[in-house]
Amino acid sequence: GREVFRMGPYPDGTNNVGEFLALVHGLSLLKKHNSNLPIYSDSVSAMAWVRAKQCKTKLMRTERNIPLFDLIARAERWLQTNTYTNKILKWDTPNWGEIPADFGRKKIYKRDADIIFCISFFIVSISKL
């Protein structure tokens, strides 16, 4: 597989919000390319939010994460106005190891008490795109 997009870091974000945004962006990208490849995620919360078509984060809005909430609103709009056939599957971390989209490390970094995350997305055999 190869990395097909990366966004962030965004200040005052959470890992689950990043996973949600990555899933929606991945669905959009695959739809654009008429691909029904599955998407894997290790975030049960993000998978549930995509099914509900709503990011149910408890993250508080701050001056620093306004762009993040704009992305959430855009992702929710996409989910409400589009359909997709791709399966979203749970990554089997105990058997397969860390998901490649985590880059071999945790996605949450602490810097001066700010939580910053990177959105990433990996598709195995993405050559069709």
Secondary structure as a PSIPRED ss2 file (coil, helix, strand):
# PSIPRED VFORMAT (PSIPRED V4.0)

   1 G C   1.000  0.000  0.000
   2 R E   0.000  0.000  1.000
   3 E E   0.000  0.000  1.000
   4 V E   0.000  0.000  1.000
   5 F E   0.000  0.000  1.000
   6 R E   0.000  0.000  1.000
   7 M E   0.000  0.000  1.000
   8 G E   0.000  0.000  1.000
   9 P E   0.000  0.000  1.000
  10 Y E   0.000  0.000  1.000
  11 P E   0.000  0.000  1.000
  12 D C   1.000  0.000  0.000
  13 G C   1.000  0.000  0.000
  14 T C   1.000  0.000  0.000
  15 N H   0.000  1.000  0.000
  16 N H   0.000  1.000  0.000
  17 V H   0.000  1.000  0.000
  18 G H   0.000  1.000  0.000
  19 E H   0.000  1.000  0.000
  20 F H   0.000  1.000  0.000
  21 L H   0.000  1.000  0.000
  22 A H   0.000  1.000  0.000
  23 L H   0.000  1.000  0.000
  24 V H   0.000  1.000  0.000
  25 H H   0.000  1.000  0.000
  26 G H   0.000  1.000  0.000
  27 L H   0.000  1.000  0.000
  28 S H   0.000  1.000  0.000
  29 L H   0.000  1.000  0.000
  30 L H   0.000  1.000  0.000
  31 K H   0.000  1.000  0.000
  32 K H   0.000  1.000  0.000
  33 H C   1.000  0.000  0.000
  34 N C   1.000  0.000  0.000
  35 S C   1.000  0.000  0.000
  36 N C   1.000  0.000  0.000
  37 L C   1.000  0.000  0.000
  38 P C   1.000  0.000  0.000
  39 I E   0.000  0.000  1.000
  40 Y E   0.000  0.000  1.000
  41 S E   0.000  0.000  1.000
  42 D C   1.000  0.000  0.000
  43 S C   1.000  0.000  0.000
  44 V H   0.000  1.000  0.000
  45 S H   0.000  1.000  0.000
  46 A H   0.000  1.000  0.000
  47 M H   0.000  1.000  0.000
  48 A H   0.000  1.000  0.000
  49 W H   0.000  1.000  0.000
  50 V H   0.000  1.000  0.000
  51 R H   0.000  1.000  0.000
  52 A H   0.000  1.000  0.000
  53 K C   1.000  0.000  0.000
  54 Q C   1.000  0.000  0.000
  55 C C   1.000  0.000  0.000
  56 K C   1.000  0.000  0.000
  57 T C   1.000  0.000  0.000
  58 K C   1.000  0.000  0.000
  59 L C   1.000  0.000  0.000
  60 M C   1.000  0.000  0.000
  61 R C   1.000  0.000  0.000
  62 T C   1.000  0.000  0.000
  63 E C   1.000  0.000  0.000
  64 R C   1.000  0.000  0.000
  65 N C   1.000  0.000  0.000
  66 I H   0.000  1.000  0.000
  67 P H   0.000  1.000  0.000
  68 L H   0.000  1.000  0.000
  69 F H   0.000  1.000  0.000
  70 D H   0.000  1.000  0.000
  71 L H   0.000  1.000  0.000
  72 I H   0.000  1.000  0.000
  73 A H   0.000  1.000  0.000
  74 R H   0.000  1.000  0.000
  75 A H   0.000  1.000  0.000
  76 E H   0.000  1.000  0.000
  77 R H   0.000  1.000  0.000
  78 W H   0.000  1.000  0.000
  79 L H   0.000  1.000  0.000
  80 Q H   0.000  1.000  0.000
  81 T H   0.000  1.000  0.000
  82 N C   1.000  0.000  0.000
  83 T C   1.000  0.000  0.000
  84 Y C   1.000  0.000  0.000
  85 T C   1.000  0.000  0.000
  86 N C   1.000  0.000  0.000
  87 K C   1.000  0.000  0.000
  88 I E   0.000  0.000  1.000
  89 L E   0.000  0.000  1.000
  90 K E   0.000  0.000  1.000
  91 W C   1.000  0.000  0.000
  92 D C   1.000  0.000  0.000
  93 T H   0.000  1.000  0.000
  94 P H   0.000  1.000  0.000
  95 N H   0.000  1.000  0.000
  96 W H   0.000  1.000  0.000
  97 G C   1.000  0.000  0.000
  98 E C   1.000  0.000  0.000
  99 I C   1.000  0.000  0.000
 100 P H   0.000  1.000  0.000
 101 A H   0.000  1.000  0.000
 102 D H   0.000  1.000  0.000
 103 F C   1.000  0.000  0.000
 104 G C   1.000  0.000  0.000
 105 R C   1.000  0.000  0.000
 106 K C   1.000  0.000  0.000
 107 K C   1.000  0.000  0.000
 108 I C   1.000  0.000  0.000
 109 Y E   0.000  0.000  1.000
 110 K E   0.000  0.000  1.000
 111 R E   0.000  0.000  1.000
 112 D C   1.000  0.000  0.000
 113 A C   1.000  0.000  0.000
 114 D E   0.000  0.000  1.000
 115 I E   0.000  0.000  1.000
 116 I E   0.000  0.000  1.000
 117 F E   0.000  0.000  1.000
 118 C E   0.000  0.000  1.000
 119 I E   0.000  0.000  1.000
 120 S E   0.000  0.000  1.000
 121 F E   0.000  0.000  1.000
 122 F E   0.000  0.000  1.000
 123 I E   0.000  0.000  1.000
 124 V C   1.000  0.000  0.000
 125 S C   1.000  0.000  0.000
 126 I H   0.000  1.000  0.000
 127 S H   0.000  1.000  0.000
 128 K H   0.000  1.000  0.000
 129 L C   1.000  0.000  0.000
